[in-house]
Amino acid sequence: MPIRRPNSTSGSDNASTCDGLGAIYRTFRFGTTMTLAMLEERIIARDEQYNYTQDPYIQTLQEHAPEEWAGLPNLEEKRQAYYKALEDPSRELLGQPQISQLRSDFAASANADVTWQVLGNTVVMGPLNTPDVESAVQDQGLVAQTLLNGILSVSTSDLLEVVPASFGQSARVLVGTGRYHDPVIVDGWSGYQYERNQVLDILQSATNNPVVLSGDIHNAFVWLLIPDNATQPVAVEFTTASVTAPGVDLLAEKLPGDTSTLLAVAERGLHISNQPTMHYSNIRERGAVYHTVGPSLWHADYSFVATAQEPTSEFECQAAFELSPGGAIAITNASCTPRNELFFDLYGDGDPLNVSACGGRLHRLSKVPSKINFFDLLITKGIKYIRFLITACRDTAAA
């Protein structure tokens, strides 16, 4: 997605900045089809993520076996205190200047009758609660104790290799927070819930048709974003998988037993603990999402490679989803876009941009096989093709 040099506003129709090193926050408008706001969530305002390994609730889960949890005094009080810590209004991810600018930019977009207001967002906004593996093994008809013993026996070093510091010092935290449907990956929006609610309010009140794009978690998801104390979604979030970096699948490989079965349990557990917000997940494979956007339809193709261990690989769409503007937020399962409508010889005769855009100064990422163009996001149907991920002009002119 579009990245520009800090504090450089040239090259977009409507660019916004925040002061300071790393202030890459920008807003781009593509005619009346889409406004894309790119957030900065790592440098200019972010407070250090909550150190929940020192939280009394997490420590209690670590110090006691799962069969003891139900009888522990004050466990629920400690759990509620844990949530209050995550909701602390003094903890910032964006900062108020950036939130105010986002509200202003999206309101202006909606007032100009732009169809889609899109949040380019580096971390997952969905709740991403820990998988409820205890309920999942029962649903799958497996011997629960055997699987749970395997999870609880995973070494701390193996656990931290997969998700550094994400589950404290014990796999008991994974099982416990899964049982109670709690988040523990708190470097994303789950750890900054006060500002998350502010952003969800913007998506609800200052947009026409909001969409959130995210990544970072290495696995693919589709979310219905529902504010606290609400029952209806205010936006849809599309989370892309990583291109090569492993996700939950690496943890499953560390456990005793059949990896495919373990992943099925983990995926089922994710849907149990994240209902009704999680619409789709793929925690097994690497790939990307292709979005085709027009004034009357948003189409997302979730595509994955057969293997990330080789320089080239077959690339196949496995799921597709559509959104229609106007009315209630709803996701429709769809058919995958035919390959010949998405894939072409990069910079060849079939490339809609070719070399004419930006005066022939398109930046070429070397050795990207044309049949695995992971990074292209194509905006079509309503306006001219726009590609904006790895492809951009060499200077700051708009791609």
Residue pairs with C-beta under 8 A, 6 or more apart in sequence:
1 36
1 38
1 120
1 213
1 377
1 388
1 389
2 12
2 26
2 28
2 36
2 38
2 120
2 388
2 392
2 399
3 24
3 38
3 392
4 11
4 12
4 15
4 24
4 26
4 396
5 396
6 17
6 20
6 21
6 22
6 23
6 24
7 17
7 19
7 23
8 396
9 15
9 16
9 17
9 26
10 396
10 397
11 393
11 395
11 396
11 397
11 398
12 26
12 27
12 28
12 29
12 398
13 28
13 29
13 398
14 27
14 28
14 29
14 35
14 105
14 108
15 26
15 27
15 28
16 25
16 26
16 27
16 37
16 101
16 105
17 23
17 25
17 26
18 25
18 40
18 44
18 95
18 97
18 98
18 101
20 43
20 44
21 43
21 44
22 40
22 42
22 43
22 44
23 40
23 43
23 44
24 38
24 40
25 37
25 38
25 39
25 40
25 44
25 98
25 101
26 37
26 38
27 35
27 36
27 37
27 38
27 101
27 105
28 35
28 36
28 37
28 38
28 398
29 35
29 36
29 109
29 114
30 36
30 379
30 383
30 386
31 114
31 382
31 383
32 112
32 113
32 114
32 115
32 295
32 382
33 114
33 115
33 116
33 293
33 294
33 295
33 379
33 382
33 383
34 114
34 115
34 116
34 117
34 118
34 293
34 379
35 105
35 106
35 109
35 114
35 116
35 117
35 118
36 118
36 120
37 102
37 105
37 106
37 117
37 118
37 119
37 120
38 120
39 94
39 98
39 102
39 119
39 120
39 121
39 122
40 94
40 98
41 93
41 94
41 121
41 122
41 123
42 122
44 95
44 98
45 92
45 93
45 94
45 95
45 97
45 98
46 92
46 93
47 90
47 91
47 92
47 93
47 192
49 186
49 187
49 191
50 85
50 86
50 91
50 186
50 191
52 58
52 82
52 85
52 168
52 184
52 186
53 59
53 165
53 168
53 169
55 78
55 81
55 82
55 85
56 78
56 81
56 82
57 75
57 78
57 79
57 81
57 82
58 82
58 168
58 173
58 177
58 184
59 168
60 69
60 72
60 75
60 78
61 69
61 168
61 170
61 172
61 173
61 176
61 177
62 168
62 169
62 170
62 172
62 173
64 72
64 172
65 172
66 134
66 148
66 152
66 172
66 175
66 176
66 179
69 75
69 176
69 179
79 180
79 182
82 182
83 193
86 183
86 186
86 190
86 191
86 192
86 193
87 193
87 194
88 194
89 194
91 191
91 192
91 194
91 195
92 192
92 195
93 189
93 191
93 192
93 195
93 196
94 102
94 195
94 199
99 195
99 198
99 199
99 202
102 119
102 199
102 202
103 202
103 206
106 117
106 202
106 203
106 206
106 207
106 210
107 206
109 117
109 207
109 208
110 117
110 206
110 207
110 208
113 208
114 208
115 208
115 209
115 295
115 325
115 382
116 208
116 209
116 210
116 211
116 293
116 298
116 325
117 203
117 206
117 207
117 208
117 209
117 210
117 211
118 210
118 211
118 212
118 213
119 125
119 199
119 203
119 210
119 211
119 212
119 213
119 235
120 213
121 212
121 213
121 214
122 214
122 215
122 216
123 187
123 188
123 189
123 214
123 216
123 217
124 185
124 188
124 189
124 190
124 214
124 216
124 217
124 221
124 223
124 237
124 239
125 188
125 189
125 196
125 199
125 200
125 212
125 214
125 223
125 225
125 237
126 221
126 223
126 225
126 237
126 239
126 274
126 277
126 278
127 183
127 190
127 274
127 277
128 183
128 185
128 188
128 190
128 217
128 274
129 177
129 178
129 181
129 182
129 183
129 270
129 273
129 274
130 174
130 177
130 178
130 181
130 182
130 183
130 184
130 273
131 178
131 265
131 266
131 267
131 268
131 269
131 270
131 272
131 273
132 178
132 179
132 181
132 269
132 272
132 273
133 147
133 148
133 151
133 174
133 175
133 178
133 265
133 266
133 269
134 144
134 148
134 175
134 178
134 179
135 179
135 269
135 272
136 265
136 266
136 268
136 269
136 272
137 143
137 144
137 147
137 148
137 265
138 144
139 268
139 272
140 261
140 264
140 265
140 268
142 261
142 265
146 257
147 257
147 262
147 265
148 175
150 255
150 256
150 257
150 262
151 171
151 174
151 175
151 255
152 171
152 172
152 175
153 171
153 256
154 171
154 251
154 254
154 255
156 169
156 170
156 171
158 251
158 254
159 167
159 171
159 174
159 251
159 254
161 250
161 254
162 246
162 248
162 250
162 251
162 254
163 185
163 251
166 184
166 185
167 173
167 174
167 184
168 184
173 184
174 184
176 182
177 183
177 184
178 269
178 273
181 272
181 273
181 274
183 190
183 191
185 191
185 217
188 216
188 217
189 195
189 196
189 199
190 196
193 228
197 227
197 228
200 225
200 227
200 234
200 235
201 227
203 210
203 212
203 225
203 234
203 235
204 210
204 227
204 234
204 235
207 235
208 325
208 326
209 298
209 323
209 325
209 326
210 234
210 235
210 236
211 235
211 236
211 237
211 238
211 298
211 323
212 223
212 225
212 235
212 236
212 237
212 238
213 237
213 238
213 240
213 291
214 237
214 238
214 239
214 240
215 239
215 240
215 242
217 239
217 247
218 241
218 242
218 245
218 246
218 247
218 248
219 239
219 241
219 242
219 247
219 248
219 281
219 282
219 283
220 239
220 240
220 241
220 280
220 281
220 282
220 283
220 285
220 287
220 289
220 302
220 304
221 237
221 238
221 239
221 278
221 279
221 280
221 281
221 282
222 236
222 237
222 238
222 239
222 278
222 279
222 280
222 281
222 300
222 302
222 321
222 331
223 236
223 237
223 239
223 277
223 278
223 279
224 233
224 236
224 237
224 276
224 277
224 278
224 279
224 329
224 331
225 233
225 234
225 235
225 236
225 237
225 277
226 232
226 233
226 234
226 276
226 277
227 234
232 328
232 329
233 277
233 329
234 329
235 329
236 279
236 323
236 329
236 331
238 289
238 291
238 300
238 321
240 287
240 288
240 289
241 247
241 282
241 285
241 286
241 287
241 288
241 289
241 304
242 286
243 286
243 287
243 288
243 308
243 374
243 375
244 286
244 308
245 286
246 286
247 283
248 263
248 266
248 283
249 259
249 263
249 283
249 284
249 285
251 266
252 259
252 262
252 263
252 266
253 259
255 262
263 283
263 284
266 283
267 281
267 283
267 284
270 278
270 281
270 283
271 278
271 281
279 321
279 331
280 302
280 319
280 321
282 302
282 304
282 318
282 319
285 304
285 305
285 318
286 304
286 305
286 308
287 302
287 303
287 304
287 305
287 315
287 374
288 303
288 374
288 375
289 300
289 301
289 302
289 303
290 300
290 301
290 303
290 317
290 337
290 342
290 376
290 377
290 378
291 298
291 299
291 300
291 301
291 377
291 378
291 379
292 298
292 299
292 300
292 301
292 337
292 342
292 378
292 379
292 380
292 381
293 299
293 379
293 380
293 381
293 382
294 380
294 381
294 382
295 325
295 381
295 382
296 324
296 325
296 381
296 382
297 322
297 323
297 324
297 325
297 381
298 322
298 323
298 324
298 325
299 320
299 321
299 322
299 334
299 337
300 320
300 321
300 322
301 317
301 320
301 336
301 337
301 342
302 317
302 318
302 319
302 320
302 321
303 315
303 316
303 317
303 318
303 336
304 315
304 316
304 318
305 313
305 314
305 315
305 372
306 313
306 314
306 315
306 316
307 313
311 367
311 369
312 369
312 371
312 372
313 372
315 371
315 372
317 336
317 337
317 339
318 336
319 333
319 336
320 333
320 334
320 335
320 336
320 337
321 331
321 332
321 333
321 334
322 331
322 332
322 334
323 329
323 330
323 331
323 332
324 330
324 332
342 373
342 376
342 378
343 370
343 371
343 373
344 350
344 351
344 352
344 370
345 351
345 370
346 364
346 368
346 370
346 373
347 353
347 354
347 355
347 362
347 364
348 354
348 370
352 378
352 384
352 385
352 387
353 362
353 385
353 387
353 391
355 362
357 393
357 399
358 393
358 394
358 395
358 397
358 399
361 393
361 394
361 395
361 397
362 391
362 392
362 393
362 394
362 399
363 390
363 391
363 392
363 393
363 394
365 375
365 390
365 391
368 374
368 375
368 390
375 389
375 390
375 391
376 387
376 389
376 390
376 391
377 387
377 388
377 389
378 385
378 386
378 387
379 385
379 386
379 388
386 399
387 399
388 399
391 399
392 399
393 399
